[in-house]
Amino acid sequence: MKLNYKSFLTWVSPILVSLIFEFLSSEFRGYNLKNCIENFLSLSLILGFISLIPKKNIKSALSKILYVIFVFSMGIESAYFYIFDTFFSASAIFIILETNYAEASEFFFSYVSLEIILLLFIDLIFIITFSIKSYVPVLVKPPSFKAKYKYLFLTSTFFLLTYSGLYFANLPYQFIKGGAEYFNEIKKYEKFNIKSSFGNFKNVEFKGNSDSHTFVLIIGESTTRHHLGIYDFYRSTTPKLSQIKEDLLIYKDVISSESHTIESLQAALSLDNFKKETESTLIQLMNQAGFKTFWLSNQIPIGIYDTLLSKVAKASDSYVFTNTTDYGSKTPYDEVLLPHLDIALNDDSPNKFIVLHLLATHGRYKLRYPDKFDIFKDIPKTRFPKKANFEIINTYHNSISYVDYLVDQVINKVSSQNQNSFVVYFSDHGEEVFTDRDFFGHNDLEEPTRSMFEIPFVVWLSPQYKSNYTIDFKPETPFSIEHLLHSISDLSKIDFNEKDSKKSIFSKDFEPVKRIIGQRLDYDDYFKSKIDSQH
């Protein structure tokens, strides 16, 4: 085998340019090296595939097409990493497919910098130079292996990419994967008609007065109330909310019906938990009641655990997704939602309903908050004292403190509107963090724990709201967010035929019912029996 080094360098140079760009312009991480290795393996596949083509004219045309795709992909991958400090993902495809011309223009002028323009200009020079020059094969004298050995090489390289996981940041792969997921996933919920603005609620009527109203729902993630200072936790993990504790309605016995986001929120945000094809959601109810609706999310918009909520969100008059990367990676901090909240609050509509879906304390806790919230560093209390556990607990508490800051920011912004307003904050489900098990997470398949289901549920009411409306507040009310839609409609002074006041935590007519969780367990009986057995 003999290489034409000039031709080989033409293929390799864009890889090196991308690597140098990432090294000079961003914090260099393991991802960058893995991506570089993936680019070289992809190049091996491309050159190996081209060498199998017998006709020179076809080989030349194919080579130029693949070169353009190869160089363009690396440029976009590096530019994306520079802007978002993470790799290109399938969720980015969702954002692209959902973006209109105005949003694309705004993005371009907000994020495209001189460095990115320089990178893409260099890549363009590579592409033009390669396209106008006569085709020169990289392999001047290809190895005289039998075809089966060449195919074996290509197959081995392909499986190396696949099983090593190095393909995860490959733009063509993510583009195909993301496009397929986008069109396949949205089909799953088309029968529910949840993208439409209005649901199937009957005789919807807003019973509030003629003044302006702003209602805000903050959905947290993976947060158990047992680690919150406002729930008398030994650490001051919620210093901001603790300062205004007297102005808050803090419910002490609220649970999620599931320990995973999609199952929990599809029950909380719908009328019948998607048991009917005529299903209707909270957003659609607010639309029918004449509210302008906003959905502001820092969760990824597409995937096995996310697409349903994206469909729910798209029934809003305005929706924004700020996160396009994998949960295990560095993601935008939840404060990216605050400017979008300002826009929503300043909207001229007299009645507004705004949902903020936080990433909050999801997964790798240390990635969920900026450095200034790296507060807890001493040894925490736990039944499972290990050095590794201490670090995880501390990062979890830091992420809770960051959520505390965000909820307080939202309350302050809503308060400044001087309207009939409420802010409701709850978490989609809880999280076990070395309280009852030597385990952190929310997998209830093996051994459910209380922390996986016991969530914060906190309400702030504006002075104007309290002067015009009353609610029945009993902090010890046993409640499951499975019936959240009935509660929020009650708090929002919205009536409709299907409304059941007996399911509203804010109603004097509320009647406790069995709270079924996860694997069809009676929450109260299950954990009471476990406590009794431990004694």
C-alpha positions as a Python dict, from the first residue, in 0.01 Angstrom:
ca = {
    (1, 'M'): (0, 0, 0),
    (2, 'K'): (133, 343, -99),
    (3, 'L'): (-11, 675, 14),
    (4, 'N'): (-29, 1000, -180),
    (5, 'Y'): (65, 1219, 114),
    (6, 'K'): (-58, 1544, -41),
    (7, 'S'): (-403, 1393, -100),
    (8, 'F'): (-402, 1230, 242),
    (9, 'L'): (-314, 1564, 404),
    (10, 'T'): (-609, 1725, 225),
    (11, 'W'): (-842, 1484, 408),
    (12, 'V'): (-663, 1502, 743),
    (13, 'S'): (-611, 1880, 764),
    (14, 'P'): (-978, 1965, 844),
    (15, 'I'): (-965, 1719, 1137),
    (16, 'L'): (-658, 1890, 1276),
    (17, 'V'): (-807, 2236, 1222),
    (18, 'S'): (-1120, 2138, 1419),
    (19, 'L'): (-909, 1990, 1698),
    (20, 'I'): (-691, 2303, 1723),
    (21, 'F'): (-1000, 2529, 1714),
    (22, 'E'): (-1165, 2338, 2000),
    (23, 'F'): (-842, 2340, 2198),
    (24, 'L'): (-787, 2716, 2160),
    (25, 'S'): (-1145, 2842, 2186),
    (26, 'S'): (-1302, 2627, 2459),
    (27, 'E'): (-1220, 2431, 2769),
    (28, 'F'): (-1059, 2118, 2626),
    (29, 'R'): (-1217, 1800, 2759),
    (30, 'G'): (-1212, 1427, 2697),
    (31, 'Y'): (-1496, 1473, 2451),
    (32, 'N'): (-1268, 1665, 2213),
    (33, 'L'): (-1015, 1383, 2197),
    (34, 'K'): (-1287, 1122, 2150),
    (35, 'N'): (-1438, 1329, 1870),
    (36, 'C'): (-1099, 1354, 1701),
    (37, 'I'): (-1058, 975, 1717),
    (38, 'E'): (-1410, 935, 1576),
    (39, 'N'): (-1320, 1167, 1288),
    (40, 'F'): (-1015, 958, 1198),
    (41, 'L'): (-1216, 634, 1215),
    (42, 'S'): (-1488, 792, 999),
    (43, 'L'): (-1218, 897, 752),
    (44, 'S'): (-1095, 538, 741),
    (45, 'L'): (-1446, 422, 656),
    (46, 'I'): (-1482, 686, 385),
    (47, 'L'): (-1147, 611, 220),
    (48, 'G'): (-1200, 238, 249),
    (49, 'F'): (-1543, 267, 90),
    (50, 'I'): (-1411, 483, -195),
    (51, 'S'): (-1136, 229, -266),
    (52, 'L'): (-1401, -34, -338),
    (53, 'I'): (-1544, 169, -629),
    (54, 'P'): (-1394, 35, -957),
    (55, 'K'): (-1476, 321, -1198),
    (56, 'K'): (-1259, 632, -1170),
    (57, 'N'): (-1530, 884, -1265),
    (58, 'I'): (-1773, 747, -1008),
    (59, 'K'): (-1494, 730, -751),
    (60, 'S'): (-1405, 1096, -821),
    (61, 'A'): (-1765, 1220, -789),
    (62, 'L'): (-1830, 1018, -474),
    (63, 'S'): (-1504, 1135, -322),
    (64, 'K'): (-1597, 1501, -366),
    (65, 'I'): (-1948, 1452, -226),
    (66, 'L'): (-1818, 1269, 80),
    (67, 'Y'): (-1542, 1526, 131),
    (68, 'V'): (-1797, 1809, 142),
    (69, 'I'): (-2012, 1620, 395),
    (70, 'F'): (-1709, 1520, 601),
    (71, 'V'): (-1556, 1870, 627),
    (72, 'F'): (-1891, 2048, 670),
    (73, 'S'): (-1988, 1810, 952),
    (74, 'M'): (-1667, 1867, 1145),
    (75, 'G'): (-1705, 2243, 1111),
    (76, 'I'): (-2060, 2238, 1247),
    (77, 'E'): (-1962, 2000, 1530),
    (78, 'S'): (-1680, 2229, 1642),
    (79, 'A'): (-1892, 2545, 1608),
    (80, 'Y'): (-2171, 2383, 1810),
    (81, 'F'): (-1926, 2281, 2081),
    (82, 'Y'): (-1788, 2635, 2089),
    (83, 'I'): (-2135, 2788, 2132),
    (84, 'F'): (-2297, 2541, 2372),
    (85, 'D'): (-1997, 2370, 2532),
    (86, 'T'): (-2139, 2030, 2444),
    (87, 'F'): (-2177, 1794, 2150),
    (88, 'F'): (-2434, 1804, 1872),
    (89, 'S'): (-2735, 1587, 1961),
    (90, 'A'): (-3067, 1461, 1826),
    (91, 'S'): (-3246, 1725, 2031),
    (92, 'A'): (-3062, 1992, 1834),
    (93, 'I'): (-3233, 1851, 1525),
    (94, 'F'): (-3570, 1899, 1698),
    (95, 'I'): (-3486, 2263, 1762),
    (96, 'I'): (-3378, 2311, 1401),
    (97, 'L'): (-3695, 2153, 1263),
    (98, 'E'): (-3910, 2364, 1495),
    (99, 'T'): (-3729, 2692, 1427),
    (100, 'N'): (-3871, 2957, 1197),
    (101, 'Y'): (-3680, 3215, 992),
    (102, 'A'): (-3703, 3490, 1257),
    (103, 'E'): (-3570, 3260, 1531),
    (104, 'A'): (-3290, 3138, 1303),
    (105, 'S'): (-3188, 3497, 1228),
    (106, 'E'): (-3191, 3586, 1598),
    (107, 'F'): (-2978, 3281, 1675),
    (108, 'F'): (-2727, 3369, 1403),
    (109, 'F'): (-2673, 3724, 1521),
    (110, 'S'): (-2666, 3621, 1888),
    (111, 'Y'): (-2419, 3334, 1872),
    (112, 'V'): (-2216, 3342, 1552),
    (113, 'S'): (-1879, 3497, 1634),
    (114, 'L'): (-1566, 3594, 1443),
    (115, 'E'): (-1400, 3272, 1558),
    (116, 'I'): (-1678, 3058, 1415),
    (117, 'I'): (-1681, 3253, 1088),
    (118, 'L'): (-1304, 3202, 1059),
    (119, 'L'): (-1337, 2827, 1122),
    (120, 'L'): (-1613, 2784, 865),
    (121, 'F'): (-1422, 3002, 615),
    (122, 'I'): (-1117, 2777, 644),
    (123, 'D'): (-1339, 2471, 594),
    (124, 'L'): (-1496, 2638, 291),
    (125, 'I'): (-1150, 2690, 141),
    (126, 'F'): (-1079, 2319, 194),
    (127, 'I'): (-1404, 2226, 19),
    (128, 'I'): (-1358, 2462, -278),
    (129, 'T'): (-995, 2358, -330),
    (130, 'F'): (-1084, 1989, -321),
    (131, 'S'): (-1383, 2035, -551),
    (132, 'I'): (-1202, 2220, -832),
    (133, 'K'): (-889, 2007, -835),
    (134, 'S'): (-863, 1686, -1033),
    (135, 'Y'): (-930, 1374, -833),
    (136, 'V'): (-618, 1222, -679),
    (137, 'P'): (-669, 899, -483),
    (138, 'V'): (-523, 877, -136),
    (139, 'L'): (-423, 517, -193),
    (140, 'V'): (-195, 523, -501),
    (141, 'K'): (-142, 150, -480),
    (142, 'P'): (-426, -4, -281),
    (143, 'P'): (-340, -329, -103),
    (144, 'S'): (-402, -630, -321),
    (145, 'F'): (-628, -789, -62),
    (146, 'K'): (-924, -988, -169),
    (147, 'A'): (-1251, -799, -156),
    (148, 'K'): (-1366, -994, 148),
    (149, 'Y'): (-1073, -861, 350),
    (150, 'K'): (-1156, -505, 250),
    (151, 'Y'): (-1513, -559, 358),
    (152, 'L'): (-1384, -710, 681),
    (153, 'F'): (-1180, -394, 745),
    (154, 'L'): (-1481, -170, 683),
    (155, 'T'): (-1706, -385, 900),
    (156, 'S'): (-1453, -395, 1184),
    (157, 'T'): (-1406, -18, 1174),
    (158, 'F'): (-1782, 35, 1172),
    (159, 'F'): (-1833, -189, 1476),
    (160, 'L'): (-1544, -19, 1654),
    (161, 'L'): (-1722, 312, 1609),
    (162, 'T'): (-2054, 165, 1716),
    (163, 'Y'): (-1957, -34, 2022),
    (164, 'S'): (-1703, 217, 2150),
    (165, 'G'): (-1973, 482, 2151),
    (166, 'L'): (-1746, 723, 1962),
    (167, 'Y'): (-2012, 783, 1697),
    (168, 'F'): (-2229, 976, 1950),
    (169, 'A'): (-2112, 1318, 1831),
    (170, 'N'): (-2102, 1241, 1459),
    (171, 'L'): (-2315, 1502, 1282),
    (172, 'P'): (-2447, 1285, 995),
    (173, 'Y'): (-2537, 1012, 1245),
    (174, 'Q'): (-2714, 1257, 1477),
    (175, 'F'): (-2889, 1422, 1183),
    (176, 'I'): (-3031, 1090, 1062),
    (177, 'K'): (-3107, 973, 1415),
    (178, 'G'): (-3260, 1305, 1520),
    (179, 'G'): (-3472, 1333, 1207),
    (180, 'A'): (-3602, 979, 1247),
    (181, 'E'): (-3678, 1034, 1615),
    (182, 'Y'): (-3851, 1362, 1543),
    (183, 'F'): (-4093, 1215, 1290),
    (184, 'N'): (-4141, 881, 1464),
    (185, 'E'): (-4183, 1011, 1816),
    (186, 'I'): (-4438, 1280, 1734),
    (187, 'K'): (-4656, 1020, 1560),
    (188, 'K'): (-4698, 835, 1889),
    (189, 'Y'): (-4919, 1106, 2034),
    (190, 'E'): (-5097, 1239, 1725),
    (191, 'K'): (-5409, 1042, 1815),
    (192, 'F'): (-5443, 1243, 2137),
    (193, 'N'): (-5466, 1575, 1950),
    (194, 'I'): (-5258, 1737, 2226),
    (195, 'K'): (-5081, 1970, 1985),
    (196, 'S'): (-5402, 2162, 1919),
    (197, 'S'): (-5463, 2480, 2117),
    (198, 'F'): (-5794, 2363, 2266),
    (199, 'G'): (-5873, 2035, 2434),
    (200, 'N'): (-6205, 1865, 2488),
    (201, 'F'): (-6312, 2029, 2813),
    (202, 'K'): (-6680, 2121, 2828),
    (203, 'N'): (-6819, 2462, 2928),
    (204, 'V'): (-6490, 2617, 3034),
    (205, 'E'): (-6534, 2947, 3215),
    (206, 'F'): (-6288, 3177, 3392),
    (207, 'K'): (-6453, 3297, 3714),
    (208, 'G'): (-6190, 3554, 3808),
    (209, 'N'): (-6245, 3929, 3814),
    (210, 'S'): (-6167, 4168, 3528),
    (211, 'D'): (-5820, 4258, 3658),
    (212, 'S'): (-5501, 4113, 3507),
    (213, 'H'): (-5386, 3769, 3620),
    (214, 'T'): (-5045, 3601, 3592),
    (215, 'F'): (-5022, 3239, 3701),
    (216, 'V'): (-4688, 3055, 3703),
    (217, 'L'): (-4621, 2684, 3742),
    (218, 'I'): (-4261, 2580, 3815),
    (219, 'I'): (-4192, 2211, 3751),
    (220, 'G'): (-3878, 2089, 3923),
    (221, 'E'): (-3695, 1765, 3859),
    (222, 'S'): (-3573, 1483, 4085),
    (223, 'T'): (-3612, 1677, 4408),
    (224, 'T'): (-3722, 1520, 4733),
    (225, 'R'): (-3858, 1751, 5001),
    (226, 'H'): (-3654, 1577, 5268),
    (227, 'H'): (-3341, 1769, 5164),
    (228, 'L'): (-3502, 2114, 5163),
    (229, 'G'): (-3441, 2365, 5441),
    (230, 'I'): (-3801, 2490, 5427),
    (231, 'Y'): (-3904, 2136, 5524),
    (232, 'D'): (-3687, 2158, 5836),
    (233, 'F'): (-3385, 1981, 5687),
    (234, 'Y'): (-3075, 2025, 5904),
    (235, 'R'): (-2885, 2206, 5628),
    (236, 'S'): (-2985, 2547, 5497),
    (237, 'T'): (-3036, 2430, 5140),
    (238, 'T'): (-3316, 2682, 5071),
    (239, 'P'): (-3192, 3011, 5221),
    (240, 'K'): (-3393, 3233, 4984),
    (241, 'L'): (-3728, 3062, 5035),
    (242, 'S'): (-3663, 3032, 5408),
    (243, 'Q'): (-3644, 3412, 5426),
    (244, 'I'): (-3997, 3442, 5286),
    (245, 'K'): (-4132, 3130, 5453),
    (246, 'E'): (-4416, 3324, 5616),
    (247, 'D'): (-4542, 3422, 5270),
    (248, 'L'): (-4548, 3066, 5141),
    (249, 'L'): (-4802, 2786, 5162),
    (250, 'I'): (-4587, 2480, 5225),
    (251, 'Y'): (-4764, 2148, 5182),
    (252, 'K'): (-4603, 1869, 5381),
    (253, 'D'): (-4763, 1551, 5248),
    (254, 'V'): (-4758, 1573, 4868),
    (255, 'I'): (-4623, 1289, 4654),
    (256, 'S'): (-4571, 1208, 4288),
    (257, 'S'): (-4762, 912, 4152),
    (258, 'E'): (-4453, 786, 3969),
    (259, 'S'): (-4078, 802, 4015),
    (260, 'H'): (-4008, 900, 3653),
    (261, 'T'): (-4079, 1224, 3471),
    (262, 'I'): (-4291, 1117, 3178),
    (263, 'E'): (-4527, 893, 3373),
    (264, 'S'): (-4561, 1144, 3657),
    (265, 'L'): (-4623, 1452, 3444),
    (266, 'Q'): (-4853, 1288, 3192),
    (267, 'A'): (-5080, 1212, 3487),
    (268, 'A'): (-5035, 1555, 3647),
    (269, 'L'): (-5089, 1760, 3332),
    (270, 'S'): (-5377, 1567, 3175),
    (271, 'L'): (-5738, 1504, 3264),
    (272, 'D'): (-5742, 1124, 3243),
    (273, 'N'): (-5375, 1026, 3218),
    (274, 'F'): (-5403, 969, 2842),
    (275, 'K'): (-5648, 683, 2880),
    (276, 'K'): (-5869, 834, 2613),
    (277, 'E'): (-5794, 943, 2258),
    (278, 'T'): (-5982, 1264, 2331),
    (279, 'E'): (-5731, 1350, 2605),
    (280, 'S'): (-5698, 1711, 2716),
    (281, 'T'): (-5419, 1883, 2904),
    (282, 'L'): (-5370, 2168, 3148),
    (283, 'I'): (-5225, 2394, 2877),
    (284, 'Q'): (-5530, 2337, 2658),
    (285, 'L'): (-5759, 2412, 2952),
    (286, 'M'): (-5587, 2747, 3011),
    (287, 'N'): (-5613, 2822, 2640),
    (288, 'Q'): (-5986, 2751, 2646),
    (289, 'A'): (-6022, 2977, 2951),
    (290, 'G'): (-5877, 3270, 2754),
    (291, 'F'): (-5526, 3277, 2900),
    (292, 'K'): (-5219, 3333, 2686),
    (293, 'T'): (-4998, 3032, 2756),
    (294, 'F'): (-4619, 2998, 2767),
    (295, 'W'): (-4403, 2688, 2808),
    (296, 'L'): (-4039, 2759, 2894),
    (297, 'S'): (-3827, 2446, 2925),
    (298, 'N'): (-3465, 2362, 2998),
    (299, 'Q'): (-3535, 1993, 2948),
    (300, 'I'): (-3435, 1829, 2619),
    (301, 'P'): (-3729, 1833, 2377),
    (302, 'I'): (-3707, 1493, 2211),
    (303, 'G'): (-3638, 1137, 2319),
    (304, 'I'): (-3802, 838, 2479),
    (305, 'Y'): (-3869, 1033, 2801),
    (306, 'D'): (-3936, 1375, 2658),
    (307, 'T'): (-4143, 1385, 2340),
    (308, 'L'): (-4485, 1366, 2505),
    (309, 'L'): (-4412, 1676, 2712),
    (310, 'S'): (-4291, 1854, 2400),
    (311, 'K'): (-4625, 1777, 2238),
    (312, 'V'): (-4803, 1911, 2546),
    (313, 'A'): (-4584, 2223, 2533),
    (314, 'K'): (-4657, 2286, 2166),
    (315, 'A'): (-5023, 2354, 2249),
    (316, 'S'): (-4895, 2673, 2417),
    (317, 'D'): (-4918, 3006, 2241),
    (318, 'S'): (-4544, 3038, 2289),
    (319, 'Y'): (-4291, 2769, 2375),
    (320, 'V'): (-3913, 2773, 2418),
    (321, 'F'): (-3662, 2488, 2462),
    (322, 'T'): (-3317, 2599, 2574),
    (323, 'N'): (-3148, 2260, 2613),
    (324, 'T'): (-3031, 2044, 2325),
    (325, 'T'): (-2782, 1811, 2488),
    (326, 'D'): (-2773, 1488, 2683),
    (327, 'Y'): (-2851, 1493, 3057),
    (328, 'G'): (-2517, 1331, 3135),
    (329, 'S'): (-2334, 1624, 2982),
    (330, 'K'): (-2289, 1984, 3079),
    (331, 'T'): (-2620, 2156, 3007),
    (332, 'P'): (-2738, 2518, 3020),
    (333, 'Y'): (-2810, 2630, 3373),
    (334, 'D'): (-3178, 2685, 3446),
    (335, 'E'): (-3129, 3060, 3471),
    (336, 'V'): (-3131, 3068, 3088),
    (337, 'L'): (-3510, 3060, 3126),
    (338, 'L'): (-3525, 3389, 3318),
    (339, 'P'): (-3494, 3622, 3014),
    (340, 'H'): (-3772, 3424, 2845),
    (341, 'L'): (-3979, 3462, 3162),
    (342, 'D'): (-3927, 3839, 3146),
    (343, 'I'): (-4061, 3840, 2791),
    (344, 'A'): (-4366, 3640, 2896),
    (345, 'L'): (-4435, 3860, 3198),
    (346, 'N'): (-4414, 4175, 2986),
    (347, 'D'): (-4659, 4041, 2730),
    (348, 'D'): (-4963, 4266, 2689),
    (349, 'S'): (-5217, 3987, 2741),
    (350, 'P'): (-5431, 4053, 3050),
    (351, 'N'): (-5429, 3689, 3162),
    (352, 'K'): (-5118, 3474, 3131),
    (353, 'F'): (-5030, 3118, 3231),
    (354, 'I'): (-4659, 3038, 3231),
    (355, 'V'): (-4491, 2700, 3283),
    (356, 'L'): (-4120, 2678, 3363),
    (357, 'H'): (-3983, 2325, 3333),
    (358, 'L'): (-3647, 2316, 3509),
    (359, 'L'): (-3365, 2067, 3477),
    (360, 'A'): (-3319, 2136, 3849),
    (361, 'T'): (-3149, 1848, 4036),
    (362, 'H'): (-3150, 1595, 3754),
    (363, 'G'): (-2885, 1327, 3724),
    (364, 'R'): (-2526, 1448, 3752),
    (365, 'Y'): (-2598, 1708, 4017),
    (366, 'K'): (-2263, 1887, 3993),
    (367, 'L'): (-2345, 1986, 3635),
    (368, 'R'): (-2666, 2166, 3734),
    (369, 'Y'): (-2535, 2476, 3909),
    (370, 'P'): (-2268, 2744, 3854),
    (371, 'D'): (-1953, 2761, 4065),
    (372, 'K'): (-2089, 3022, 4306),
    (373, 'F'): (-2339, 2764, 4432),
    (374, 'D'): (-2065, 2519, 4526),
    (375, 'I'): (-2155, 2577, 4890),
    (376, 'F'): (-2159, 2248, 5080),
    (377, 'K'): (-1819, 2083, 5121),
    (378, 'D'): (-1815, 1940, 5472),
    (379, 'I'): (-1923, 1588, 5569),
    (380, 'P'): (-2303, 1551, 5547),
    (381, 'K'): (-2521, 1335, 5765),
    (382, 'T'): (-2610, 997, 5617),
    (383, 'R'): (-2671, 638, 5724),
    (384, 'F'): (-2419, 533, 5458),
    (385, 'P'): (-2095, 719, 5535),
    (386, 'K'): (-1858, 684, 5240),
    (387, 'K'): (-1634, 944, 5080),
    (388, 'A'): (-1798, 897, 4740),
    (389, 'N'): (-2144, 934, 4897),
    (390, 'F'): (-2042, 1255, 5073),
    (391, 'E'): (-1947, 1419, 4745),
    (392, 'I'): (-2273, 1317, 4576),
    (393, 'I'): (-2483, 1442, 4869),
    (394, 'N'): (-2302, 1775, 4873),
    (395, 'T'): (-2350, 1831, 4500),
    (396, 'Y'): (-2718, 1739, 4536),
    (397, 'H'): (-2758, 1997, 4811),
    (398, 'N'): (-2577, 2257, 4601),
    (399, 'S'): (-2816, 2192, 4313),
    (400, 'I'): (-3112, 2233, 4551),
    (401, 'S'): (-2972, 2571, 4664),
    (402, 'Y'): (-2956, 2678, 4300),
    (403, 'V'): (-3321, 2581, 4248),
    (404, 'D'): (-3405, 2777, 4563),
    (405, 'Y'): (-3240, 3083, 4407),
    (406, 'L'): (-3434, 3036, 4082),
    (407, 'V'): (-3773, 2992, 4249),
    (408, 'D'): (-3707, 3304, 4453),
    (409, 'Q'): (-3614, 3493, 4136),
    (410, 'V'): (-3939, 3386, 3971),
    (411, 'I'): (-4146, 3494, 4273),
    (412, 'N'): (-3975, 3834, 4278),
    (413, 'K'): (-4037, 3887, 3906),
    (414, 'V'): (-4402, 3786, 3933),
    (415, 'S'): (-4451, 3996, 4246),
    (416, 'S'): (-4326, 4306, 4065),
    (417, 'Q'): (-4620, 4274, 3822),
    (418, 'N'): (-4863, 4375, 4100),
    (419, 'Q'): (-5138, 4153, 3964),
    (420, 'N'): (-5359, 3869, 4079),
    (421, 'S'): (-5085, 3609, 4072),
    (422, 'F'): (-4968, 3279, 4206),
    (423, 'V'): (-4649, 3077, 4174),
    (424, 'V'): (-4672, 2703, 4234),
    (425, 'Y'): (-4348, 2506, 4265),
    (426, 'F'): (-4332, 2127, 4279),
    (427, 'S'): (-4105, 1850, 4155),
    (428, 'D'): (-4208, 1588, 3901),
    (429, 'H'): (-4082, 1316, 4136),
    (430, 'G'): (-3838, 1272, 4420),
    (431, 'E'): (-3488, 1130, 4451),
    (432, 'E'): (-3322, 883, 4684),
    (433, 'V'): (-2987, 1026, 4792),
    (434, 'F'): (-2849, 794, 5058),
    (435, 'T'): (-3139, 844, 5299),
    (436, 'D'): (-3302, 500, 5319),
    (437, 'R'): (-3078, 310, 5076),
    (438, 'D'): (-2711, 312, 4984),
    (439, 'F'): (-2820, 446, 4647),
    (440, 'F'): (-2888, 769, 4463),
    (441, 'G'): (-3147, 804, 4188),
    (442, 'H'): (-3515, 721, 4143),
    (443, 'N'): (-3537, 366, 4013),
    (444, 'D'): (-3827, 214, 4208),
    (445, 'L'): (-3825, -124, 4033),
    (446, 'E'): (-3607, -291, 4295),
    (447, 'E'): (-3686, -120, 4624),
    (448, 'P'): (-3897, 197, 4631),
    (449, 'T'): (-3813, 452, 4897),
    (450, 'R'): (-4015, 744, 5029),
    (451, 'S'): (-3767, 995, 4893),
    (452, 'M'): (-3841, 882, 4536),
    (453, 'F'): (-4201, 1002, 4572),
    (454, 'E'): (-4216, 1264, 4848),
    (455, 'I'): (-4181, 1601, 4678),
    (456, 'P'): (-4192, 1971, 4765),
    (457, 'F'): (-4518, 2151, 4691),
    (458, 'V'): (-4499, 2523, 4763),
    (459, 'V'): (-4739, 2804, 4672),
    (460, 'W'): (-4687, 3181, 4672),
    (461, 'L'): (-4988, 3413, 4637),
    (462, 'S'): (-4966, 3783, 4553),
    (463, 'P'): (-5132, 4036, 4788),
    (464, 'Q'): (-5380, 4115, 4510),
    (465, 'Y'): (-5473, 3749, 4475),
    (466, 'K'): (-5521, 3711, 4851),
    (467, 'S'): (-5741, 4018, 4868),
    (468, 'N'): (-5971, 3891, 4593),
    (469, 'Y'): (-5974, 3515, 4638),
    (470, 'T'): (-5956, 3257, 4913),
    (471, 'I'): (-5834, 2899, 4919),
    (472, 'D'): (-5853, 2626, 5179),
    (473, 'F'): (-5498, 2573, 5309),
    (474, 'K'): (-5427, 2266, 5516),
    (475, 'P'): (-5052, 2191, 5513),
    (476, 'E'): (-5094, 1827, 5617),
    (477, 'T'): (-5333, 1740, 5332),
    (478, 'P'): (-5234, 1404, 5180),
    (479, 'F'): (-5220, 1468, 4807),
    (480, 'S'): (-5081, 1319, 4486),
    (481, 'I'): (-4995, 1539, 4187),
    (482, 'E'): (-5188, 1286, 3980),
    (483, 'H'): (-5478, 1529, 4042),
    (484, 'L'): (-5281, 1847, 3974),
    (485, 'L'): (-5503, 1960, 3684),
    (486, 'H'): (-5807, 1982, 3911),
    (487, 'S'): (-5604, 2174, 4171),
    (488, 'I'): (-5451, 2426, 3933),
    (489, 'S'): (-5786, 2492, 3768),
    (490, 'D'): (-5933, 2550, 4115),
    (491, 'L'): (-5650, 2787, 4209),
    (492, 'S'): (-5692, 2963, 3873),
    (493, 'K'): (-6067, 3011, 3927),
    (494, 'I'): (-6155, 2810, 3617),
    (495, 'D'): (-6466, 2595, 3601),
    (496, 'F'): (-6552, 2322, 3352),
    (497, 'N'): (-6786, 2023, 3348),
    (498, 'E'): (-6518, 1764, 3423),
    (499, 'K'): (-6373, 1952, 3718),
    (500, 'D'): (-6381, 1763, 4047),
    (501, 'S'): (-6331, 1982, 4355),
    (502, 'K'): (-6289, 1671, 4567),
    (503, 'K'): (-5953, 1620, 4391),
    (504, 'S'): (-5828, 1976, 4449),
    (505, 'I'): (-5582, 2030, 4732),
    (506, 'F'): (-5700, 2394, 4746),
    (507, 'S'): (-6067, 2315, 4794),
    (508, 'K'): (-6263, 2277, 5116),
    (509, 'D'): (-6436, 1985, 4941),
    (510, 'F'): (-6111, 1789, 4903),
    (511, 'E'): (-6138, 1421, 4994),
    (512, 'P'): (-5826, 1206, 5039),
    (513, 'V'): (-5813, 891, 4828),
    (514, 'K'): (-5574, 600, 4800),
    (515, 'R'): (-5242, 721, 4662),
    (516, 'I'): (-5116, 460, 4419),
    (517, 'I'): (-4751, 481, 4319),
    (518, 'G'): (-4513, 314, 4077),
    (519, 'Q'): (-4565, -58, 4072),
    (520, 'R'): (-4931, -30, 4179),
    (521, 'L'): (-4845, 10, 4547),
    (522, 'D'): (-5062, 189, 4799),
    (523, 'Y'): (-4818, 456, 4911),
    (524, 'D'): (-4952, 504, 5264),
    (525, 'D'): (-4992, 133, 5340),
    (526, 'Y'): (-4660, 31, 5186),
    (527, 'F'): (-4439, 277, 5370),
    (528, 'K'): (-4635, 253, 5695),
    (529, 'S'): (-4582, -125, 5694),
    (530, 'K'): (-4210, -79, 5622),
    (531, 'I'): (-4176, 165, 5914),
    (532, 'D'): (-4366, -73, 6143),
    (533, 'S'): (-4146, -367, 6041),
    (534, 'Q'): (-3831, -164, 6116),
    (535, 'H'): (-3958, -109, 6470),
}
